[in-house]
Amino acid sequence: MTVALVGPGTCTACGACLPTCPTRALLPAPGGPSVVAAACTGCLACVEVCPVDALAVIG
């Protein structure tokens, strides 16, 4: 399963990634987005827009 992960301590919670997710797998949360693993397709849209490189896709 390919899924996005948020790097702890790296995310600034700017929210830039939230509207980019075509499956709405990113949910707003304190300290950075929460990833709904079952909905993430690993498309890299969130990784590409993150200004601090806090997101990565594994799997």
ROKEDREN-320308 format. One record per residue (C-alpha): residue in one letter; residue number from 1; x, y negated, z negated. Coordinates in nm, 4 decimals, decimal comma. Last residue first. Layout:
N
resn:resi:x:y:z
A:NUM:X:Y:Z
...
***
This chain:
59
resn:resi:x:y:z
G:59:0,5157:-0,1947:0,0023
I:58:0,6102:-0,5357:-0,1188
V:57:0,5065:-0,8830:-0,0136
A:56:0,6689:-1,1789:-0,1815
L:55:0,5388:-1,5010:-0,3301
A:54:0,7232:-1,7648:-0,5310
D:53:0,9134:-1,9048:-0,2345
V:52:0,8871:-2,2598:-0,3737
P:51:0,6829:-2,4252:-0,0952
C:50:0,4585:-2,1200:-0,0438
V:49:0,3158:-2,1437:0,3071
E:48:0,4838:-1,8395:0,4671
V:47:0,4381:-1,6123:0,1661
C:46:0,0638:-1,6813:0,1562
A:45:0,0171:-1,5882:0,5221
L:44:0,2344:-1,2767:0,4819
C:43:-0,0319:-1,0362:0,6229
G:42:0,0174:-0,7895:0,3365
T:41:-0,3425:-0,6667:0,3551
C:40:-0,4431:-0,7807:0,0071
A:39:-0,8007:-0,6901:-0,0922
A:38:-0,7230:-0,3909:-0,3158
A:37:-0,4324:-0,5794:-0,4723
V:36:-0,6465:-0,8688:-0,5936
V:35:-0,3614:-1,1126:-0,6553
S:34:-0,3867:-1,3728:-0,9322
P:33:-0,2625:-1,7135:-0,8363
G:32:-0,0325:-1,9244:-1,0478
G:31:0,0222:-2,0460:-1,4030
P:30:-0,3454:-2,0505:-1,4925
A:29:-0,5428:-1,8567:-1,2317
P:28:-0,6836:-1,9270:-0,8868
L:27:-0,7648:-1,6113:-0,6939
L:26:-0,5633:-1,4674:-0,4086
A:25:-0,7080:-1,1699:-0,2187
R:24:-0,9429:-1,3968:-0,0268
T:23:-0,9173:-1,1698:0,2791
P:22:-0,7859:-1,4374:0,5175
C:21:-0,5483:-1,5788:0,2545
T:20:-0,4411:-1,9274:0,3594
P:19:-0,6837:-2,1136:0,1336
L:18:-0,5120:-1,9901:-0,1850
C:17:-0,1482:-2,0241:-0,0812
A:16:-0,1144:-2,3989:-0,1286
G:15:-0,2576:-2,3749:-0,4819
C:14:0,0197:-2,5766:-0,6503
A:13:0,0457:-2,3232:-0,9335
T:12:0,4209:-2,3949:-0,9706
C:11:0,5157:-2,0309:-0,9094
T:10:0,8709:-1,9361:-1,0051
G:9:0,8304:-1,8275:-1,3675
P:8:0,6910:-1,4903:-1,2691
G:7:0,7199:-1,4250:-0,8958
V:6:0,3742:-1,3710:-0,7495
L:5:0,3272:-1,0404:-0,5699
A:4:0,1623:-0,9727:-0,2364
V:3:0,0577:-0,6177:-0,1500
T:2:0,1369:-0,3428:0,0975
M:1:0,0000:0,0000:0,0000
***
